[in-house]
Each structure stands twice: as C-alpha cells, then as structure tokens.
Amino acid sequence: MWNAGRETSYPGTELSKNQAVKEKERLIKELQLITEERNDLRDRLRFLTERSMKNRSHIRPNPYYEDLERMEEAVMSILHNLEMENTEVHENNHKLKKEITFSR
C-alpha cells in the first residue's frame, strides 16, 4: 500500500530521457560546427576585404574618367583665360571712362 502513491520509472521514460540527452548533445555539436564555419567565413571575408582595399590603388582608372579629367583641364584653362580677358577688358573700360571724363 505504501507503493500506491509512488510512481515507478518506466523503461519508456528512461528511453525518452536518453534520447533527449543524445539529441541535446547532437544539437550542441552541430551548433559548434556552424559557429566555427561562421567564424571561418567571417575571417575569409575580412581578409578579402582588406586585400581589396590595399589593391585599389593599383587598379587602372576608368578610361572615360581619364577623358573627363582631360576635358575638365581644358575647360578650366579656357575659364582661366576668359577670366583674365574679362579683367583686361574691365581695366581698359575703366581707363576709357577716365579719359572720357578727363576730356570733357
């Protein structure tokens, strides 16, 4: 009678506990492998990114960009010449105004 309120362990529960422990160990191992793979991939990405940043100075610029740079130089030269010419015209205009005022 004193066994009446007591539960005995059944082999079915022991088996499911063992399966749960094995499944837990399997999942832990799988998680460790995935974590290692992630870390390896992160290291590879970091290595490739750093290498590509170092090699950027060795890459030949786009030929269209070089053409644009040459065109910019030509336009800036023309702009500079026009500014100088404008300054000369302005000075000549100022001198002529002085002469007109002086001759009156």
Buried (B, 14 or more C-beta within 10 A) or exposed (E): EEEEEEEEEEEEEEEEEEEEEEEEEEEEEEEEEEEEEEEEEEEEEEEEEEEEEEEEEEEEEEEEEEEEEEEEEEEEEEEEEEEEEEEEEEEEEEEEEEEEEEEE
